[in-house]
Amino acid sequence: MPGLQSLMRNTSNWSRELWALAFVPGHPWARAVVGTVARLHRLLQLRTPALRGLTRPSYRVGCKRILLASDYYPALRQPNVDVIAQAVKEVDPYTITAADGTRRPADVIVFGTGFRVFDPPISHRITGTDGRTLADHWGEGMTAHNNVTVPGFPNLFLLLGPNSGLAHSSLVLMLEAQLGYLLACLSYVERNKAQAIEATRQAWHTYRQQTRDRASGAAWMTGCDSWYLDPRTGQNTALWPRPVFAYRNLLRAFRPQDHTLTGHMDPALGMPGQLR
């Protein structure tokens, strides 16, 4: 059936876009709806007041990563499962001691602490034109123009880099937009017979400020501790703070004035020059 795959994909994508309204500023009704759904789900799947109390979030819905699962709460109800809210005080070869002094035998410990996204290892291995690493440039938080390019790093294209994560939809949509932007950059380089391209510092700075401003009232900036935020600055450096369609529209229109070309061959001199 021609078009069925496209219909299913668009239906899935646009239904997920509605969730974004609950996380970004300006839609309190959407936040109330999603919060109510989450509370009802917990009430229906956890019948004991004790478990309800132990699993009740102390933060706004979306402030931490949402778990979409129908088997998580039932797993907590199993007779061989205990939910322990105290912090771990001590670990020895055979037991774990909780903050209240209770010791429990343990064979395996799983640290489900999230992700360290604010300091990617590759950033320590990439050096810019000034001799400093990408990690040095990101000392106050990772950021990139259009989430892809960084001034001072010609021909560097970051896919699913800073502010590319999503709390509500598929990363494939972000990646598709970034690949399209990457090809537009390379096409611009080829048309101008240049060798390299990078974002201008002004375009990068403006984009960074706009992204931070839009994230300032989002759910993940409302007081919880999550891997979405850079612990050095408290800024959101992981998530895109708007619906996905806004990002795709943004990258669909390539802006030459936001970029610098280098390594242009000057026909008159027969030697590399610089084109801005």
ChimeraX attribute file (.defattr): number of C-alpha atoms within 10 A of each C-alpha:
attribute: neighborCount
match mode: 1-to-1
recipient: residues
	/A:1	4
	/A:2	6
	/A:3	8
	/A:4	9
	/A:5	10
	/A:6	10
	/A:7	11
	/A:8	10
	/A:9	12
	/A:10	12
	/A:11	12
	/A:12	13
	/A:13	17
	/A:14	14
	/A:15	13
	/A:16	17
	/A:17	18
	/A:18	14
	/A:19	19
	/A:20	23
	/A:21	20
	/A:22	23
	/A:23	28
	/A:24	24
	/A:25	17
	/A:26	12
	/A:27	12
	/A:28	12
	/A:29	11
	/A:30	17
	/A:31	21
	/A:32	13
	/A:33	12
	/A:34	17
	/A:35	16
	/A:36	13
	/A:37	11
	/A:38	14
	/A:39	14
	/A:40	12
	/A:41	13
	/A:42	17
	/A:43	15
	/A:44	9
	/A:45	16
	/A:46	18
	/A:47	11
	/A:48	10
	/A:49	10
	/A:50	10
	/A:51	17
	/A:52	16
	/A:53	10
	/A:54	11
	/A:55	15
	/A:56	10
	/A:57	12
	/A:58	9
	/A:59	14
	/A:60	16
	/A:61	21
	/A:62	24
	/A:63	21
	/A:64	18
	/A:65	15
	/A:66	11
	/A:67	8
	/A:68	8
	/A:69	7
	/A:70	10
	/A:71	9
	/A:72	11
	/A:73	18
	/A:74	11
	/A:75	11
	/A:76	16
	/A:77	16
	/A:78	9
	/A:79	7
	/A:80	7
	/A:81	9
	/A:82	10
	/A:83	11
	/A:84	9
	/A:85	10
	/A:86	12
	/A:87	10
	/A:88	15
	/A:89	13
	/A:90	12
	/A:91	15
	/A:92	9
	/A:93	8
	/A:94	11
	/A:95	15
	/A:96	19
	/A:97	18
	/A:98	17
	/A:99	13
	/A:100	10
	/A:101	12
	/A:102	12
	/A:103	16
	/A:104	11
	/A:105	12
	/A:106	13
	/A:107	8
	/A:108	8
	/A:109	8
	/A:110	5
	/A:111	6
	/A:112	6
	/A:113	8
	/A:114	10
	/A:115	9
	/A:116	13
	/A:117	17
	/A:118	25
	/A:119	15
	/A:120	14
	/A:121	11
	/A:122	10
	/A:123	15
	/A:124	13
	/A:125	11
	/A:126	14
	/A:127	16
	/A:128	16
	/A:129	10
	/A:130	8
	/A:131	10
	/A:132	14
	/A:133	17
	/A:134	21
	/A:135	20
	/A:136	15
	/A:137	17
	/A:138	14
	/A:139	12
	/A:140	14
	/A:141	21
	/A:142	26
	/A:143	24
	/A:144	22
	/A:145	24
	/A:146	23
	/A:147	27
	/A:148	22
	/A:149	27
	/A:150	26
	/A:151	23
	/A:152	21
	/A:153	19
	/A:154	18
	/A:155	20
	/A:156	18
	/A:157	20
	/A:158	18
	/A:159	17
	/A:160	16
	/A:161	23
	/A:162	24
	/A:163	22
	/A:164	22
	/A:165	19
	/A:166	19
	/A:167	21
	/A:168	21
	/A:169	20
	/A:170	15
	/A:171	14
	/A:172	10
	/A:173	15
	/A:174	22
	/A:175	16
	/A:176	13
	/A:177	19
	/A:178	25
	/A:179	16
	/A:180	14
	/A:181	22
	/A:182	21
	/A:183	11
	/A:184	18
	/A:185	23
	/A:186	15
	/A:187	12
	/A:188	18
	/A:189	20
	/A:190	12
	/A:191	8
	/A:192	13
	/A:193	15
	/A:194	21
	/A:195	17
	/A:196	19
	/A:197	26
	/A:198	23
	/A:199	27
	/A:200	19
	/A:201	16
	/A:202	13
	/A:203	18
	/A:204	21
	/A:205	16
	/A:206	11
	/A:207	17
	/A:208	19
	/A:209	11
	/A:210	10
	/A:211	22
	/A:212	16
	/A:213	12
	/A:214	14
	/A:215	22
	/A:216	16
	/A:217	15
	/A:218	21
	/A:219	21
	/A:220	28
	/A:221	22
	/A:222	14
	/A:223	12
	/A:224	16
	/A:225	15
	/A:226	18
	/A:227	19
	/A:228	26
	/A:229	21
	/A:230	20
	/A:231	13
	/A:232	10
	/A:233	11
	/A:234	15
	/A:235	19
	/A:236	27
	/A:237	28
	/A:238	25
	/A:239	18
	/A:240	23
	/A:241	29
	/A:242	19
	/A:243	20
	/A:244	24
	/A:245	14
	/A:246	12
	/A:247	19
	/A:248	18
	/A:249	10
	/A:250	14
	/A:251	19
	/A:252	14
	/A:253	10
	/A:254	15
	/A:255	12
	/A:256	13
	/A:257	10
	/A:258	14
	/A:259	21
	/A:260	20
	/A:261	23
	/A:262	20
	/A:263	16
	/A:264	18
	/A:265	17
	/A:266	14
	/A:267	9
	/A:268	6
	/A:269	8
	/A:270	8
	/A:271	10
	/A:272	14
	/A:273	13
	/A:274	13
	/A:275	14
	/A:276	11
